[in-house]
Amino acid sequence: MTRPLNFRCWDLKEKTWTDFECFIGEQYCGLHEKFEDVIVQQFTGFLDRKGREIYEGDIIGGDYTLNSMFVNAAIEFKFGKFVDSKFGYGLDFLAGDNYRNSQLKIYEVIGNIFENPEIQ
């Protein structure tokens, strides 16, 4: 699966999203500027049920059909892949049959860990 390398950046001082330039070389990807007091988050390559890009740090909500319960979970990078923070399921697993389309049909981005920490 190929995916675009998109990033977003949270400014810890200003408590807001900020723009930055990313350059991609043949064997590297780096930021044009050096940032202090910011957190860079990467696009996971997956979309939620409304077609919105899911980034590391987003909080998704949905019905975890294995347990028949509604759960909110933050997305984090662990074990070499993007997983939910509650159960450690990879986004590829949560996408199920839609893995090839890279879309989570029953999950939706409902916030992020910076602006909505209370909903995790």
N, CA and C of each residue as an Amber inpcrd file, in Angstrom:
protein
   360
   0.8550000  -1.1850000   0.0000000   0.0000000   0.0000000   0.0000000
   0.8900000   1.2340000   0.0000000   0.6640000   2.1420000  -0.9230000
   1.3840000   3.4070000  -0.9240000   0.4530000   4.4820000  -0.4040000
   1.0300000   5.4920000   0.1950000   0.2170000   6.5700000   0.7330000
   1.0150000   7.8620000   0.7070000   0.3090000   8.9870000   0.6890000
   1.0250000  10.2730000   0.7110000   1.6640000  10.5060000   2.0800000
   2.7900000  11.1950000   2.0830000   3.4400000  11.5610000   3.3340000
   2.9780000  12.9660000   3.7230000   1.8720000  13.0320000   4.4430000
   1.3320000  14.3090000   4.9100000   1.5950000  14.4420000   6.4030000
   1.8310000  15.6690000   6.8320000   2.1050000  15.9360000   8.2350000
   1.3000000  17.1400000   8.6920000   1.1120000  17.2340000  10.0020000
   0.5620000  18.4410000  10.6110000   1.3940000  18.7120000  11.8610000
   1.3280000  19.9320000  12.3420000   2.2140000  20.3350000  13.4200000
   1.4400000  21.1020000  14.4930000   1.5170000  20.6580000  15.7560000
   0.8510000  21.3070000  16.8810000   1.8640000  22.1800000  17.6210000
   1.5660000  23.4740000  17.7630000   2.4240000  24.4240000  18.4570000
   2.0870000  24.3890000  19.9390000   3.0220000  23.9100000  20.7550000
   2.7800000  23.7640000  22.1900000   2.6310000  25.1010000  22.9100000
   3.2980000  26.1440000  22.4160000   3.2020000  27.4630000  23.0480000
   1.8870000  28.1550000  22.7060000   1.5430000  28.1590000  21.4190000
   0.3500000  28.8650000  20.9550000  -0.9290000  28.0400000  21.0760000
  -0.7680000  26.7310000  21.3250000  -1.9230000  25.8140000  21.4300000
  -2.7820000  25.8590000  20.1720000  -2.1120000  25.7360000  19.0390000
  -2.8100000  25.7680000  17.7630000  -2.0250000  24.9720000  16.7240000
  -2.6900000  24.6450000  15.6160000  -2.0140000  23.9840000  14.5030000
  -1.2420000  25.0370000  13.7280000  -0.0670000  24.6900000  13.2660000
   0.7650000  25.6210000  12.5210000   1.2210000  24.9760000  11.2240000
   1.4880000  25.7880000  10.2280000   1.9510000  25.2930000   8.9430000
   3.4610000  25.1240000   8.9660000   3.9480000  24.2160000   8.1780000
   5.3780000  24.0380000   8.0070000   5.6170000  23.4310000   6.6450000
   6.8400000  23.5530000   6.1700000   7.1890000  22.9750000   4.8820000
   7.9290000  21.6710000   5.1070000   7.5930000  20.6830000   4.3210000
   8.2730000  19.3950000   4.3800000   8.8840000  19.1360000   3.0210000
  10.1170000  18.6880000   3.0160000  10.7200000  18.3250000   1.7420000
  11.0430000  16.8400000   1.7740000  10.9240000  16.2170000   0.6380000
  11.1520000  14.7840000   0.5430000  12.2490000  14.5420000  -0.4780000
  13.2920000  13.8860000  -0.0390000  14.3870000  13.5290000  -0.9300000
  14.2610000  12.0610000  -1.3150000  15.2570000  11.5670000  -2.0100000
  15.1940000  10.1800000  -2.4550000  15.2500000   9.2040000  -1.2850000
  15.9900000   9.5440000  -0.2440000  16.1440000   8.6200000   0.8810000
  15.8390000   9.2740000   2.2240000  15.1870000  10.3970000   2.2230000
  14.9240000  11.0580000   3.4960000  13.7020000  11.9610000   3.3880000
  13.1750000  12.3070000   4.5090000  12.1230000  13.3150000   4.5930000
  12.4770000  14.1870000   5.7810000  12.4460000  15.4660000   5.6060000
  12.8190000  16.3420000   6.7050000  12.0380000  17.6380000   6.6700000
  12.1120000  18.3780000   7.7410000  11.4240000  19.6530000   7.8320000
  12.3390000  20.7600000   7.3380000  11.7480000  21.7100000   6.6570000
  12.5070000  22.8390000   6.1310000  13.0780000  23.6960000   7.2500000
  12.3140000  23.8380000   8.3180000  12.7470000  24.6520000   9.4510000
  12.8730000  23.7840000  10.6790000  13.7190000  24.1990000  11.6080000
  13.8210000  23.4930000  12.8810000  12.7720000  24.0760000  13.8160000
  11.9550000  23.2160000  14.3590000  10.9000000  23.6660000  15.2620000
  11.2390000  23.2740000  16.6850000  10.9930000  24.1770000  17.5880000
  11.0690000  23.8730000  19.0110000   9.6730000  24.0670000  19.5640000
   9.3410000  23.2980000  20.5580000   8.0290000  23.3850000  21.2010000
   6.8780000  23.0860000  20.2500000   7.0980000  22.1650000  19.3320000
   6.0380000  21.7030000  18.4380000   6.0610000  20.1830000  18.3800000
   4.9230000  19.6180000  18.0400000   4.8230000  18.1750000  17.8450000
   4.3470000  17.9370000  16.4180000   5.1300000  17.1730000  15.6770000
   4.7940000  16.8450000  14.2990000   4.0650000  15.5040000  14.2970000
   2.9390000  15.4530000  13.5880000   2.1610000  14.2240000  13.4960000
   1.9870000  13.8350000  12.0400000   2.0030000  12.5310000  11.8000000
   1.9650000  12.0110000  10.4390000   0.5850000  11.4690000  10.0840000
   0.2140000  11.6570000   8.8310000  -0.9950000  11.0680000   8.2680000
  -0.8290000   9.5570000   8.2530000  -1.8450000   8.8230000   8.7030000
  -1.7610000   7.3680000   8.8070000  -1.9520000   6.6520000   7.4810000
  -2.4830000   7.3490000   6.5050000  -2.8090000   6.7130000   5.2410000
  -4.2450000   6.2240000   5.1850000  -4.9820000   6.3990000   6.2900000
  -6.3710000   5.9490000   6.3600000  -7.3200000   7.1330000   6.4650000
  -8.5540000   6.9050000   6.0010000  -9.6210000   7.8920000   6.0850000
 -10.7040000   7.3630000   7.0190000 -11.4310000   8.2830000   7.6650000
 -12.5480000   7.8380000   8.4950000 -13.7810000   7.6410000   7.6190000
 -14.9170000   7.3280000   8.2320000 -16.1180000   7.0130000   7.4380000
 -16.6500000   8.2030000   6.6530000 -16.2440000   9.4160000   7.0140000
 -16.6580000  10.6120000   6.2800000 -15.6130000  11.0660000   5.2660000
 -14.5480000  10.2800000   5.1130000 -13.5090000  10.6130000   4.1540000
 -12.4570000  11.5670000   4.6830000 -12.4490000  11.8260000   5.9840000
 -11.4750000  12.7350000   6.6040000 -10.1740000  11.9770000   6.8860000
  -9.0330000  12.6120000   6.6040000  -7.7420000  11.9960000   6.8770000
  -7.5720000  11.7540000   8.3750000  -7.0070000  10.5970000   8.7290000
  -6.7410000  10.2570000  10.1340000  -5.2490000  10.4320000  10.3770000
  -4.9240000  11.2720000  11.3530000  -3.5370000  11.5380000  11.7190000
  -3.2230000  10.9230000  13.0760000  -1.9470000  10.6820000  13.2870000
  -1.4580000  10.3100000  14.6080000  -1.9610000  11.3800000  15.5780000
  -2.4830000  10.9810000  16.7210000  -3.0010000  11.9330000  17.7000000
  -4.4790000  12.2170000  17.5600000  -5.0970000  11.8030000  16.4520000
  -6.5510000  11.9570000  16.3180000  -7.2460000  10.9880000  17.2560000
  -8.4430000  11.3370000  17.6460000  -9.2700000  10.4480000  18.4470000
 -10.4070000   9.9800000  17.5570000 -10.5170000   8.6690000  17.4240000
 -11.6000000   8.1070000  16.6240000 -12.6420000   7.5110000  17.5570000
 -13.8730000   7.5350000  17.1180000 -14.9650000   6.9190000  17.8530000
 -15.6700000   5.9470000  16.9440000 -16.1580000   4.8740000  17.5270000
 -16.8730000   3.9020000  16.7180000 -17.2720000   2.7040000  17.5350000
 -18.0040000   1.8280000  16.9150000 -18.4790000   0.6090000  17.5480000
 -17.4570000  -0.4920000  17.3010000 -16.7270000  -0.8550000  18.3370000
 -15.7730000  -1.9520000  18.2160000 -16.5770000  -3.2420000  18.1770000
 -16.8110000  -3.7370000  16.9800000 -17.7410000  -4.8460000  16.7930000
 -17.3030000  -6.1290000  17.4880000 -16.0150000  -6.2690000  17.7440000
 -15.5810000  -7.4740000  18.4530000 -16.1490000  -7.5270000  19.8650000
 -16.3100000  -6.3630000  20.4680000 -16.7950000  -6.3000000  21.8430000
 -18.1840000  -5.6950000  21.9450000 -18.7690000  -5.3130000  20.8220000
 -20.0960000  -4.6790000  20.7830000 -20.2050000  -3.5130000  21.7450000
 -19.2130000  -2.6470000  21.7230000 -19.2660000  -1.4630000  22.5820000
 -18.7000000  -0.2670000  21.8310000 -19.1870000   0.9230000  22.1880000
 -18.7190000   2.1510000  21.5780000 -17.5130000   2.6520000  22.3680000
 -16.4130000   2.8980000  21.6860000 -15.1740000   3.2780000  22.3510000
 -14.5140000   4.4200000  21.5930000 -13.9770000   5.3790000  22.3290000
 -13.1310000   6.4150000  21.7480000 -11.6800000   6.0130000  21.9990000
 -10.8300000   6.1890000  21.0020000  -9.4220000   5.8300000  21.1490000
  -8.5500000   6.7780000  20.3480000  -7.4360000   7.1750000  20.9440000
  -6.4590000   8.0090000  20.2370000  -5.6240000   7.1150000  19.3340000
  -5.1320000   7.6800000  18.2470000  -4.2670000   6.9540000  17.3190000
  -2.8230000   7.2710000  17.6660000  -2.0060000   6.2310000  17.7950000
  -0.5920000   6.4160000  18.1090000   0.2450000   5.4500000  17.2810000
   1.5400000   5.7400000  17.1920000   2.4460000   4.8910000  16.4300000
   3.1880000   3.9870000  17.4020000   2.9100000   2.6790000  17.3200000
   3.5570000   1.6800000  18.1790000   3.7610000   0.4190000  17.3700000
   4.7460000  -0.3480000  17.7530000   4.9730000  -1.6490000  17.1240000
   5.1720000  -1.5330000  15.6100000   5.6600000  -0.3850000  15.1550000
   5.9200000  -0.1940000  13.7410000   4.6990000   0.1040000  12.8990000
   3.5770000   0.4550000  13.5450000   2.3690000   0.7880000  12.7880000
   1.4740000   1.7040000  13.6200000   0.4520000   2.2610000  12.9750000
  -0.5020000   3.1050000  13.6640000  -1.5590000   2.2090000  14.3120000
  -1.7870000   2.4170000  15.6200000  -2.7210000   1.5860000  16.3820000
  -3.6410000   2.4670000  17.2120000  -4.7620000   1.8750000  17.6900000
  -5.6100000   2.6070000  18.6260000  -5.0370000   2.4360000  20.0290000
  -5.2230000   3.4510000  20.8720000  -4.6170000   3.4610000  22.1960000
  -5.3360000   2.5790000  23.2120000  -6.5350000   2.1380000  22.9240000
  -7.2930000   1.3300000  23.8810000  -6.9130000  -0.1420000  23.8330000
  -6.8890000  -0.7150000  22.6340000  -6.6740000  -2.1490000  22.4970000
  -5.4210000  -2.5050000  21.7080000  -4.8170000  -1.5100000  21.0700000
  -3.6220000  -1.7640000  20.2760000  -3.9010000  -2.3540000  18.9130000
  -5.1540000  -2.2500000  18.4510000  -5.4880000  -2.7510000  17.1200000
  -4.8800000  -1.8370000  16.0620000  -4.2810000  -2.4280000  15.0470000
  -3.7590000  -1.6520000  13.9350000  -4.8960000  -1.1170000  13.0850000
  -4.6750000   0.0350000  12.4440000  -5.7140000   0.5960000  11.5900000
  -6.0380000  -0.3270000  10.4340000  -5.0680000  -1.1130000   9.9920000
  -5.3440000  -2.0820000   8.9370000  -6.3690000  -3.1100000   9.4250000
  -6.2730000  -3.5210000  10.6850000  -7.2390000  -4.4620000  11.2600000
  -8.6160000  -3.8210000  11.3890000  -8.6510000  -2.5660000  11.8690000
  -9.9260000  -1.8800000  12.0490000 -10.6210000  -1.6100000  10.7130000
  -9.8410000  -1.4580000   9.6500000 -10.4360000  -1.2190000   8.3330000
 -11.1160000  -2.4680000   7.7900000 -10.6930000  -3.6330000   8.2480000
 -11.3120000  -4.8850000   7.8140000 -11.2950000  -5.0480000   6.3080000
 -12.4590000  -5.3010000   5.7300000 -12.5690000  -5.5160000   4.2860000
 -12.2170000  -4.2740000   3.4780000 -12.2080000  -3.1100000   4.1190000
 -11.9000000  -1.8620000   3.4130000 -10.4180000  -1.5120000   3.4730000
  -9.5880000  -2.4680000   3.9010000  -8.1570000  -2.2120000   4.0170000
  -7.5650000  -1.7010000   2.7070000  -7.9510000  -2.2970000   1.6000000
  -7.3930000  -1.8740000   0.3100000  -7.8380000  -0.4620000  -0.0650000
  -8.9990000  -0.0340000   0.4370000  -9.4840000   1.3250000   0.1830000
  -8.9700000   2.3060000   1.2270000  -8.2950000   1.7970000   2.2510000
  -7.7430000   2.6190000   3.3380000  -8.8090000   3.4840000   4.0010000
  -9.9910000   2.9230000   4.2150000 -11.0460000   3.6870000   4.8600000
 -11.6680000   2.8710000   5.9980000 -11.8370000   3.5430000   7.1350000
 -12.4650000   2.9200000   8.2910000 -13.9520000   3.2420000   8.2190000
 -14.7470000   2.3200000   7.7360000 -16.1620000   2.5760000   7.4470000
 -17.0180000   2.8320000   8.6850000 -16.6400000   2.3070000   9.8530000
 -17.5000000   2.5010000  11.0320000 -16.8780000   3.4280000  12.0720000
 -15.7230000   4.0110000  11.7670000 -15.0540000   4.8980000  12.7180000
 -15.0000000   6.3130000  12.1630000 -15.0060000   7.2650000  13.0770000
 -15.0110000   8.6700000  12.6920000 -14.0490000   9.4480000  13.5760000
 -13.3140000  10.4010000  12.9840000 -12.4760000  11.2970000  13.7750000
 -13.4040000  12.2230000  14.5490000 -13.2840000  12.2100000  15.8750000
 -14.1540000  13.0410000  16.7160000 -13.3740000  14.1000000  17.4770000
 -12.0680000  14.1540000  17.2860000 -11.2410000  15.1510000  17.9500000
  -9.7850000  14.7500000  17.8630000  -8.9680000  15.3910000  18.7180000
  -7.5540000  15.0430000  18.7860000  -7.0630000  15.2230000  20.2180000
  -5.8830000  14.7000000  20.5010000  -5.3850000  14.6660000  21.8770000
  -5.0200000  16.0350000  22.4270000  -4.8780000  17.0310000  21.5750000
  -4.5170000  18.3750000  22.0380000  -5.7330000  19.2380000  22.3260000
  -6.6910000  19.2320000  21.4100000  -7.8610000  20.0900000  21.5580000
  -8.9940000  19.4240000  22.3440000  -9.0140000  18.1020000  22.3920000
 -10.1080000  17.3680000  23.0390000  -9.5960000  16.2230000  23.8930000
  -8.6530000  16.4330000  24.8130000  -8.0890000  15.3070000  25.5750000
  -9.1110000  14.5870000  26.4460000 -10.1840000  15.2610000  26.7930000
 -11.1800000  14.6800000  27.6810000 -12.0070000  13.5710000  27.0340000
 -11.9810000  13.4570000  25.7240000 -12.8320000  12.4530000  25.0720000
 -12.1040000  11.1460000  24.7710000 -10.8430000  11.0300000  25.1630000
 -10.1070000   9.7810000  24.9150000 -10.6360000   8.6830000  25.8060000
